[in-house]
Amino acid sequence: MSTVFIAFQNTDEVRGIVEAIMDDNPHAVIDMQPGMVKINAAGRLVIKRASIEEKLGRDFDLQEMHVHLVTLSGNIDEDDDEFVLAWKH
């Protein structure tokens, strides 16, 4: 199975985003690096707007993630509610 990943700058706001991602993707693995948080997942990684809003305690537009984004790997499928990373074979 192919692995996808997403990496963010390590900031206070990103910590809530990462918590939400990990809650929704228990198979994912966090790789903490200086200044960066990378989340690796076998198969696919689903990022849900509603989960992030719950962790941050405010409305959240998934486009806000791009401000904190360092890099990612995988094909993107996104709408207003979910951002999904997976390899299309």
N, CA, C and O atoms as CSV, one atom per row, in Angstrom:
chain,resi,resn,atom,element,x,y,z
A,1,MET,N,N,0.845,-1.180,0.000
A,1,MET,CA,C,0.000,0.000,0.000
A,1,MET,C,C,0.891,1.244,0.000
A,1,MET,O,O,1.885,1.300,0.723
A,2,SER,N,N,0.539,2.211,-0.792
A,2,SER,CA,C,1.312,3.451,-0.909
A,2,SER,C,C,1.087,4.353,0.299
A,2,SER,O,O,0.032,4.322,0.932
A,3,THR,N,N,2.093,5.149,0.599
A,3,THR,CA,C,2.020,6.089,1.713
A,3,THR,C,C,1.840,7.507,1.187
A,3,THR,O,O,2.470,7.910,0.209
A,4,VAL,N,N,0.969,8.253,1.854
A,4,VAL,CA,C,0.795,9.681,1.575
A,4,VAL,C,C,1.263,10.445,2.804
A,4,VAL,O,O,1.367,9.884,3.894
A,5,PHE,N,N,1.543,11.728,2.619
A,5,PHE,CA,C,1.897,12.538,3.783
A,5,PHE,C,C,1.539,13.987,3.548
A,5,PHE,O,O,1.354,14.441,2.419
A,6,ILE,N,N,1.449,14.701,4.673
A,6,ILE,CA,C,1.272,16.143,4.653
A,6,ILE,C,C,2.144,16.705,5.763
A,6,ILE,O,O,2.229,16.118,6.842
A,7,ALA,N,N,2.791,17.832,5.512
A,7,ALA,CA,C,3.671,18.451,6.498
A,7,ALA,C,C,3.295,19.916,6.674
A,7,ALA,O,O,3.050,20.638,5.707
A,8,PHE,N,N,3.258,20.331,7.929
A,8,PHE,CA,C,2.916,21.699,8.293
A,8,PHE,C,C,4.047,22.327,9.098
A,8,PHE,O,O,4.857,21.627,9.706
A,9,GLN,N,N,4.089,23.660,9.091
A,9,GLN,CA,C,4.960,24.376,10.022
A,9,GLN,C,C,4.472,24.046,11.425
A,9,GLN,O,O,3.273,23.860,11.632
A,10,ASN,N,N,5.364,23.973,12.372
A,10,ASN,CA,C,4.992,23.644,13.745
A,10,ASN,C,C,4.638,24.935,14.488
A,10,ASN,O,O,5.508,25.606,15.043
A,11,THR,N,N,3.343,25.268,14.487
A,11,THR,CA,C,2.853,26.482,15.158
A,11,THR,C,C,1.740,26.105,16.126
A,11,THR,O,O,1.252,24.975,16.107
A,12,ASP,N,N,1.340,27.042,16.966
A,12,ASP,CA,C,0.265,26.778,17.924
A,12,ASP,C,C,-1.025,26.369,17.216
A,12,ASP,O,O,-1.674,25.409,17.633
A,13,GLU,N,N,-1.403,27.072,16.163
A,13,GLU,CA,C,-2.646,26.758,15.457
A,13,GLU,C,C,-2.580,25.380,14.800
A,13,GLU,O,O,-3.578,24.660,14.770
A,14,VAL,N,N,-1.435,25.020,14.287
A,14,VAL,CA,C,-1.286,23.731,13.615
A,14,VAL,C,C,-1.480,22.575,14.595
A,14,VAL,O,O,-1.928,21.499,14.200
A,15,ARG,N,N,-1.154,22.783,15.845
A,15,ARG,CA,C,-1.314,21.697,16.821
A,15,ARG,C,C,-2.768,21.212,16.874
A,15,ARG,O,O,-3.010,20.008,16.964
A,16,GLY,N,N,-3.725,22.123,16.819
A,16,GLY,CA,C,-5.135,21.736,16.805
A,16,GLY,C,C,-5.510,21.026,15.516
A,16,GLY,O,O,-6.290,20.074,15.533
A,17,ILE,N,N,-4.963,21.479,14.406
A,17,ILE,CA,C,-5.216,20.834,13.113
A,17,ILE,C,C,-4.674,19.408,13.132
A,17,ILE,O,O,-5.345,18.476,12.690
A,18,VAL,N,N,-3.460,19.244,13.645
A,18,VAL,CA,C,-2.837,17.916,13.710
A,18,VAL,C,C,-3.636,16.999,14.635
A,18,VAL,O,O,-3.841,15.829,14.309
A,19,GLU,N,N,-4.084,17.502,15.769
A,19,GLU,CA,C,-4.904,16.685,16.679
A,19,GLU,C,C,-6.155,16.176,15.965
A,19,GLU,O,O,-6.507,15.004,16.093
A,20,ALA,N,N,-6.819,17.038,15.224
A,20,ALA,CA,C,-8.021,16.654,14.499
A,20,ALA,C,C,-7.714,15.598,13.437
A,20,ALA,O,O,-8.458,14.630,13.284
A,21,ILE,N,N,-6.623,15.789,12.710
A,21,ILE,CA,C,-6.237,14.826,11.677
A,21,ILE,C,C,-5.962,13.467,12.305
A,21,ILE,O,O,-6.396,12.443,11.778
A,22,MET,N,N,-5.248,13.447,13.418
A,22,MET,CA,C,-4.912,12.179,14.069
A,22,MET,C,C,-6.154,11.492,14.633
A,22,MET,O,O,-6.245,10.265,14.590
A,23,ASP,N,N,-7.104,12.251,15.157
A,23,ASP,CA,C,-8.352,11.661,15.647
A,23,ASP,C,C,-9.106,10.966,14.523
A,23,ASP,O,O,-9.685,9.899,14.726
A,24,ASP,N,N,-9.100,11.572,13.331
A,24,ASP,CA,C,-9.847,11.025,12.192
A,24,ASP,C,C,-9.073,9.951,11.427
A,24,ASP,O,O,-9.653,9.233,10.612
A,25,ASN,N,N,-7.777,9.838,11.684
A,25,ASN,CA,C,-6.917,8.889,10.954
A,25,ASN,C,C,-6.030,8.131,11.939
A,25,ASN,O,O,-4.829,8.391,12.006
A,26,PRO,N,N,-6.599,7.198,12.705
A,26,PRO,CA,C,-5.814,6.503,13.730
A,26,PRO,C,C,-4.646,5.691,13.164
A,26,PRO,O,O,-3.728,5.335,13.904
A,27,HIS,N,N,-4.670,5.401,11.886
A,27,HIS,CA,C,-3.581,4.649,11.256
A,27,HIS,C,C,-2.388,5.548,10.901
A,27,HIS,O,O,-1.326,5.046,10.530
A,28,ALA,N,N,-2.555,6.861,11.012
A,28,ALA,CA,C,-1.499,7.808,10.647
A,28,ALA,C,C,-0.415,7.863,11.728
A,28,ALA,O,O,-0.645,7.514,12.886
A,29,VAL,N,N,0.772,8.310,11.312
A,29,VAL,CA,C,1.924,8.411,12.207
A,29,VAL,C,C,2.477,9.827,12.126
A,29,VAL,O,O,2.685,10.364,11.038
A,30,ILE,N,N,2.712,10.425,13.291
A,30,ILE,CA,C,3.279,11.775,13.346
A,30,ILE,C,C,4.802,11.678,13.365
A,30,ILE,O,O,5.378,10.849,14.069
A,31,ASP,N,N,5.435,12.535,12.585
A,31,ASP,CA,C,6.892,12.662,12.559
A,31,ASP,C,C,7.199,14.110,12.920
A,31,ASP,O,O,7.123,15.002,12.074
A,32,MET,N,N,7.552,14.336,14.200
A,32,MET,CA,C,7.874,15.687,14.670
A,32,MET,C,C,9.314,16.011,14.301
A,32,MET,O,O,10.229,15.255,14.626
A,33,GLN,N,N,9.509,17.126,13.629
A,33,GLN,CA,C,10.844,17.581,13.254
A,33,GLN,C,C,10.985,19.033,13.697
A,33,GLN,O,O,9.981,19.700,13.947
A,34,PRO,N,N,12.188,19.521,13.795
A,34,PRO,CA,C,12.341,20.929,14.186
A,34,PRO,C,C,11.606,21.858,13.218
A,34,PRO,O,O,11.941,21.927,12.035
A,35,GLY,N,N,10.623,22.555,13.723
A,35,GLY,CA,C,9.902,23.517,12.904
A,35,GLY,C,C,8.853,22.930,11.982
A,35,GLY,O,O,8.194,23.675,11.257
A,36,MET,N,N,8.674,21.592,11.988
A,36,MET,CA,C,7.739,20.969,11.052
A,36,MET,C,C,7.081,19.745,11.690
A,36,MET,O,O,7.705,19.022,12.466
A,37,VAL,N,N,5.817,19.529,11.349
A,37,VAL,CA,C,5.083,18.336,11.763
A,37,VAL,C,C,4.646,17.624,10.493
A,37,VAL,O,O,3.921,18.187,9.673
A,38,LYS,N,N,5.090,16.389,10.337
A,38,LYS,CA,C,4.749,15.598,9.149
A,38,LYS,C,C,3.841,14.454,9.588
A,38,LYS,O,O,4.113,13.780,10.582
A,39,ILE,N,N,2.763,14.242,8.841
A,39,ILE,CA,C,1.835,13.147,9.123
A,39,ILE,C,C,1.870,12.187,7.946
A,39,ILE,O,O,1.537,12.555,6.819
A,40,ASN,N,N,2.275,10.951,8.217
A,40,ASN,CA,C,2.351,9.896,7.208
A,40,ASN,C,C,1.170,8.950,7.403
A,40,ASN,O,O,0.772,8.675,8.534
A,41,ALA,N,N,0.614,8.454,6.304
A,41,ALA,CA,C,-0.492,7.503,6.399
A,41,ALA,C,C,-0.441,6.526,5.232
A,41,ALA,O,O,-0.229,6.917,4.085
A,42,ALA,N,N,-0.636,5.268,5.542
A,42,ALA,CA,C,-0.737,4.254,4.500
A,42,ALA,C,C,-2.109,4.364,3.851
A,42,ALA,O,O,-3.124,4.445,4.542
A,43,GLY,N,N,-2.136,4.367,2.532
A,43,GLY,CA,C,-3.408,4.391,1.809
A,43,GLY,C,C,-3.957,5.773,1.546
A,43,GLY,O,O,-3.844,6.294,0.436
A,44,ARG,N,N,-4.556,6.372,2.570
A,44,ARG,CA,C,-5.153,7.700,2.395
A,44,ARG,C,C,-5.205,8.438,3.711
A,44,ARG,O,O,-5.125,7.845,4.787
A,45,LEU,N,N,-5.339,9.734,3.602
A,45,LEU,CA,C,-5.417,10.618,4.754
A,45,LEU,C,C,-6.598,11.557,4.512
A,45,LEU,O,O,-6.662,12.237,3.488
A,46,VAL,N,N,-7.526,11.585,5.460
A,46,VAL,CA,C,-8.728,12.412,5.328
A,46,VAL,C,C,-8.672,13.524,6.380
A,46,VAL,O,O,-8.539,13.260,7.575
A,47,ILE,N,N,-8.774,14.755,5.916
A,47,ILE,CA,C,-8.776,15.913,6.802
A,47,ILE,C,C,-10.176,16.529,6.741
A,47,ILE,O,O,-10.633,16.951,5.679
A,48,LYS,N,N,-10.852,16.575,7.900
A,48,LYS,CA,C,-12.241,17.021,7.950
A,48,LYS,C,C,-12.354,18.399,8.586
A,48,LYS,O,O,-11.842,18.651,9.676
A,49,ARG,N,N,-13.035,19.271,7.877
A,49,ARG,CA,C,-13.257,20.639,8.369
A,49,ARG,C,C,-13.929,20.628,9.736
A,49,ARG,O,O,-13.506,21.351,10.638
A,50,ALA,N,N,-14.976,19.812,9.898
A,50,ALA,CA,C,-15.736,19.785,11.149
A,50,ALA,C,C,-14.861,19.373,12.335
A,50,ALA,O,O,-15.011,19.911,13.432
A,51,SER,N,N,-13.965,18.438,12.124
A,51,SER,CA,C,-13.072,17.997,13.204
A,51,SER,C,C,-12.104,19.100,13.608
A,51,SER,O,O,-11.831,19.293,14.792
A,52,ILE,N,N,-11.589,19.819,12.619
A,52,ILE,CA,C,-10.670,20.924,12.914
A,52,ILE,C,C,-11.414,22.034,13.650
A,52,ILE,O,O,-10.893,22.599,14.611
A,53,GLU,N,N,-12.631,22.350,13.203
A,53,GLU,CA,C,-13.426,23.375,13.878
A,53,GLU,C,C,-13.661,23.018,15.342
A,53,GLU,O,O,-13.623,23.884,16.217
A,54,GLU,N,N,-13.900,21.746,15.595
A,54,GLU,CA,C,-14.127,21.296,16.970
A,54,GLU,C,C,-12.873,21.511,17.824
A,54,GLU,O,O,-12.972,21.971,18.962
A,55,LYS,N,N,-11.708,21.186,17.288
A,55,LYS,CA,C,-10.452,21.345,18.032
A,55,LYS,C,C,-10.077,22.807,18.224
A,55,LYS,O,O,-9.597,23.194,19.290
A,56,LEU,N,N,-10.296,23.627,17.187
A,56,LEU,CA,C,-9.906,25.038,17.271
A,56,LEU,C,C,-10.957,25.894,17.965
A,56,LEU,O,O,-10.652,26.987,18.442
A,57,GLY,N,N,-12.202,25.400,18.025
A,57,GLY,CA,C,-13.271,26.162,18.660
A,57,GLY,C,C,-13.741,27.351,17.849
A,57,GLY,O,O,-14.215,28.345,18.400
A,58,ARG,N,N,-13.606,27.243,16.522
A,58,ARG,CA,C,-14.039,28.332,15.634
A,58,ARG,C,C,-14.288,27.772,14.238
A,58,ARG,O,O,-13.924,26.636,13.936
A,59,ASP,N,N,-14.916,28.591,13.392
A,59,ASP,CA,C,-15.098,28.204,11.996
A,59,ASP,C,C,-13.733,28.079,11.339
A,59,ASP,O,O,-12.799,28.801,11.685
A,60,PHE,N,N,-13.624,27.152,10.382
A,60,PHE,CA,C,-12.358,26.917,9.711
A,60,PHE,C,C,-12.628,26.601,8.252
A,60,PHE,O,O,-13.425,25.718,7.936
A,61,ASP,N,N,-11.964,27.322,7.368
A,61,ASP,CA,C,-12.017,27.056,5.935
A,61,ASP,C,C,-10.790,26.211,5.616
A,61,ASP,O,O,-9.672,26.610,5.944
A,62,LEU,N,N,-10.971,25.056,4.985
A,62,LEU,CA,C,-9.843,24.171,4.706
A,62,LEU,C,C,-8.733,24.854,3.910
A,62,LEU,O,O,-7.586,24.408,3.949
A,63,GLN,N,N,-9.052,25.914,3.198
A,63,GLN,CA,C,-8.024,26.657,2.465
A,63,GLN,C,C,-7.011,27.305,3.406
A,63,GLN,O,O,-5.890,27.611,3.000
A,64,GLU,N,N,-7.409,27.514,4.674
A,64,GLU,CA,C,-6.495,28.084,5.660
A,64,GLU,C,C,-5.286,27.183,5.906
A,64,GLU,O,O,-4.232,27.666,6.319
A,65,MET,N,N,-5.425,25.886,5.659
A,65,MET,CA,C,-4.309,24.962,5.858
A,65,MET,C,C,-3.115,25.338,4.996
A,65,MET,O,O,-1.967,25.124,5.388
A,66,HIS,N,N,-3.382,25.893,3.830
A,66,HIS,CA,C,-2.304,26.204,2.887
A,66,HIS,C,C,-1.315,27.239,3.440
A,66,HIS,O,O,-0.158,27.279,3.022
A,67,VAL,N,N,-1.768,28.061,4.367
A,67,VAL,CA,C,-0.890,29.052,4.994
A,67,VAL,C,C,0.208,28.351,5.801
A,67,VAL,O,O,1.332,28.847,5.887
A,68,HIS,N,N,-0.120,27.204,6.389
A,68,HIS,CA,C,0.790,26.467,7.259
A,68,HIS,C,C,1.473,25.299,6.554
A,68,HIS,O,O,2.360,24.666,7.127
A,69,LEU,N,N,1.075,25.011,5.334
A,69,LEU,CA,C,1.548,23.840,4.602
A,69,LEU,C,C,3.001,23.984,4.160
A,69,LEU,O,O,3.397,25.023,3.632
A,70,VAL,N,N,3.788,22.939,4.378
A,70,VAL,CA,C,5.167,22.898,3.905
A,70,VAL,C,C,5.223,22.075,2.623
A,70,VAL,O,O,5.746,22.534,1.607
A,71,THR,N,N,4.683,20.859,2.670
A,71,THR,CA,C,4.674,19.987,1.495
A,71,THR,C,C,3.663,18.868,1.713
A,71,THR,O,O,3.175,18.656,2.823
A,72,LEU,N,N,3.363,18.163,0.637
A,72,LEU,CA,C,2.478,17.007,0.736
A,72,LEU,C,C,2.815,16.028,-0.368
A,72,LEU,O,O,3.496,16.371,-1.334
A,73,SER,N,N,2.332,14.806,-0.215
A,73,SER,CA,C,2.561,13.768,-1.205
A,73,SER,C,C,1.286,12.959,-1.364
A,73,SER,O,O,0.762,12.415,-0.392
A,74,GLY,N,N,0.788,12.881,-2.592
A,74,GLY,CA,C,-0.449,12.168,-2.883
A,74,GLY,C,C,-1.322,13.016,-3.785
A,74,GLY,O,O,-1.106,14.219,-3.935
A,75,ASN,N,N,-2.298,12.381,-4.377
A,75,ASN,CA,C,-3.279,13.106,-5.177
A,75,ASN,C,C,-4.305,13.725,-4.243
A,75,ASN,O,O,-4.717,13.104,-3.263
A,76,ILE,N,N,-4.714,14.943,-4.545
A,76,ILE,CA,C,-5.643,15.693,-3.697
A,76,ILE,C,C,-7.049,15.620,-4.264
A,76,ILE,O,O,-7.262,15.794,-5.464
A,77,ASP,N,N,-8.005,15.361,-3.380
A,77,ASP,CA,C,-9.425,15.447,-3.696
A,77,ASP,C,C,-10.024,16.287,-2.573
A,77,ASP,O,O,-10.042,15.863,-1.418
A,78,GLU,N,N,-10.510,17.468,-2.911
A,78,GLU,CA,C,-11.003,18.342,-1.843
A,78,GLU,C,C,-12.311,19.019,-2.210
A,78,GLU,O,O,-12.612,19.269,-3.377
A,79,ASP,N,N,-13.069,19.304,-1.172
A,79,ASP,CA,C,-14.263,20.124,-1.293
A,79,ASP,C,C,-14.311,21.000,-0.040
A,79,ASP,O,O,-13.312,21.115,0.669
A,80,ASP,N,N,-15.442,21.609,0.235
A,80,ASP,CA,C,-15.520,22.508,1.390
A,80,ASP,C,C,-15.425,21.781,2.727
A,80,ASP,O,O,-15.094,22.395,3.742
A,81,ASP,N,N,-15.716,20.468,2.740
A,81,ASP,CA,C,-15.773,19.725,3.989
A,81,ASP,C,C,-14.612,18.774,4.232
A,81,ASP,O,O,-14.312,18.459,5.383
A,82,GLU,N,N,-13.946,18.305,3.169
A,82,GLU,CA,C,-12.861,17.345,3.320
A,82,GLU,C,C,-11.719,17.607,2.350
A,82,GLU,O,O,-11.912,18.072,1.226
A,83,PHE,N,N,-10.535,17.293,2.824
A,83,PHE,CA,C,-9.309,17.347,2.034
A,83,PHE,C,C,-8.724,15.940,2.126
A,83,PHE,O,O,-8.304,15.516,3.202
A,84,VAL,N,N,-8.693,15.215,1.012
A,84,VAL,CA,C,-8.265,13.819,1.023
A,84,VAL,C,C,-6.999,13.664,0.194
A,84,VAL,O,O,-6.916,14.147,-0.935
A,85,LEU,N,N,-6.016,12.984,0.772
A,85,LEU,CA,C,-4.779,12.627,0.077
A,85,LEU,C,C,-4.778,11.123,-0.152
A,85,LEU,O,O,-4.965,10.352,0.789
A,86,ALA,N,N,-4.569,10.701,-1.390
A,86,ALA,CA,C,-4.472,9.267,-1.723
A,86,ALA,C,C,-3.807,9.160,-3.087
A,86,ALA,O,O,-3.888,10.078,-3.903
A,87,TRP,N,N,-3.156,8.044,-3.322
A,87,TRP,CA,C,-2.582,7.794,-4.641
A,87,TRP,C,C,-3.628,7.119,-5.498
A,87,TRP,O,O,-4.222,6.123,-5.086
A,88,LYS,N,N,-3.860,7.648,-6.686
A,88,LYS,CA,C,-4.799,7.034,-7.621
A,88,LYS,C,C,-4.020,6.124,-8.546
A,88,LYS,O,O,-3.120,6.566,-9.260
A,89,HIS,N,N,-4.370,4.856,-8.527
A,89,HIS,CA,C,-3.658,3.863,-9.339
A,89,HIS,C,C,-4.481,3.483,-10.543
A,89,HIS,O,O,-4.051,2.658,-11.349
